[in-house]
Amino acid sequence: MIETWEHIMKFKQTGIRIVQSAPKADLDSLGVLTWPIWEKEVSEFPWHYDEAETCYLLEGDVIVTPDDGEPVRFGKGDLVTFPQGMSCTWKVLKPVRKHYRFG
């Protein structure tokens, strides 16, 4: 995976890691398709990560803004990891359907 300077800086600022258009080989090695699915309509809500979460978006467009950081946007095809202890606001712009795993 090649990361752009922008992605590296966003990760350093927020702790959110995004692999855009995640390669199938990566998804297979993680077993993503065996993870549970979560769905959410267009909405905005606060969230706190008691433990790290990795998710793969099947559908949707989202902006997540950490309480102490800059907004991060991601969507369909992206593999996203959120750090343990992060508090943020989710703004769901298009309905989300994602595989997820905590820990």
C-alpha positions as CSV (number, residue, x, y, z in Angstrom):
1,M,0.0,0.0,0.0
2,I,1.3,3.4,-0.9
3,E,0.3,6.2,1.5
4,T,0.2,9.8,0.5
5,W,1.6,12.5,2.7
6,E,-2.0,13.7,3.4
7,H,-2.9,10.2,4.7
8,I,0.1,10.0,6.9
9,M,-0.5,13.4,8.4
10,K,-4.2,12.7,9.0
11,F,-3.2,9.4,10.7
12,K,-0.7,11.2,12.9
13,Q,-3.3,13.9,13.8
14,T,-6.3,11.6,14.4
15,G,-5.1,8.0,14.9
16,I,-7.6,6.9,12.2
17,R,-6.0,4.7,9.6
18,I,-7.7,4.5,6.2
19,V,-6.8,2.1,3.4
20,Q,-8.7,3.4,0.4
21,S,-10.0,0.8,-2.0
22,A,-8.6,-2.0,0.2
23,P,-7.0,-4.8,-1.9
24,K,-9.0,-8.1,-1.9
25,A,-5.9,-10.0,-0.6
26,D,-5.8,-7.8,2.5
27,L,-9.5,-8.3,3.1
28,D,-9.1,-12.1,2.7
29,S,-6.2,-12.3,5.1
30,L,-8.1,-10.4,7.7
31,G,-11.2,-12.5,7.2
32,V,-13.3,-9.4,6.7
33,L,-16.2,-11.2,5.1
34,T,-16.8,-13.3,8.2
35,W,-17.2,-10.2,10.5
36,P,-20.6,-9.0,11.6
37,I,-22.4,-6.3,9.5
38,W,-23.6,-3.0,10.9
39,E,-26.0,-0.6,9.1
40,K,-26.9,3.0,9.8
41,E,-29.1,5.5,8.1
42,V,-28.1,9.2,7.3
43,S,-27.6,10.7,10.7
44,E,-25.1,12.4,13.1
45,F,-24.2,11.0,16.5
46,P,-21.4,11.0,19.1
47,W,-19.3,7.8,19.6
48,H,-16.6,6.5,21.9
49,Y,-14.2,3.6,21.1
50,D,-13.7,1.6,24.3
51,E,-11.5,-0.7,22.2
52,A,-10.0,-0.4,18.7
53,E,-12.3,-1.1,15.7
54,T,-11.5,-2.1,12.2
55,C,-14.2,-1.9,9.6
56,Y,-14.7,-2.3,5.9
57,L,-17.4,-0.2,4.2
58,L,-19.6,-2.1,1.7
59,E,-21.7,1.1,1.2
60,G,-21.8,4.6,2.5
61,D,-20.1,8.0,2.8
62,V,-19.0,9.2,6.3
63,I,-17.2,12.0,8.0
64,V,-15.8,11.2,11.4
65,T,-14.5,14.1,13.5
66,P,-12.4,13.2,16.6
67,D,-13.2,15.4,19.6
68,D,-9.6,16.7,19.5
69,G,-8.9,16.5,15.7
70,E,-9.7,17.2,12.1
71,P,-12.5,15.6,10.2
72,V,-11.7,12.4,8.2
73,R,-13.9,11.3,5.3
74,F,-14.1,7.7,4.0
75,G,-16.6,5.5,2.1
76,K,-17.4,2.4,0.1
77,G,-14.4,0.1,-0.4
78,D,-12.3,1.7,2.4
79,L,-10.8,-0.3,5.3
80,V,-10.7,1.9,8.4
81,T,-9.2,1.5,11.8
82,F,-10.2,3.6,14.8
83,P,-7.9,3.8,17.9
84,Q,-9.0,2.6,21.4
85,G,-10.1,5.5,23.6
86,M,-11.1,7.9,20.8
87,S,-14.2,10.0,21.1
88,C,-15.7,11.5,18.0
89,T,-18.8,12.5,16.0
90,W,-20.0,10.3,13.1
91,K,-21.8,12.2,10.3
92,V,-23.3,9.6,8.0
93,L,-23.8,11.3,4.6
94,K,-25.0,8.2,2.7
95,P,-26.4,5.1,4.5
96,V,-23.6,2.9,5.8
97,R,-23.3,-0.9,5.6
98,K,-20.0,-2.2,7.0
99,H,-18.2,-5.3,8.3
100,Y,-16.6,-4.6,11.7
101,R,-14.4,-6.1,14.3
102,F,-13.4,-4.8,17.7
103,G,-10.1,-5.5,19.4
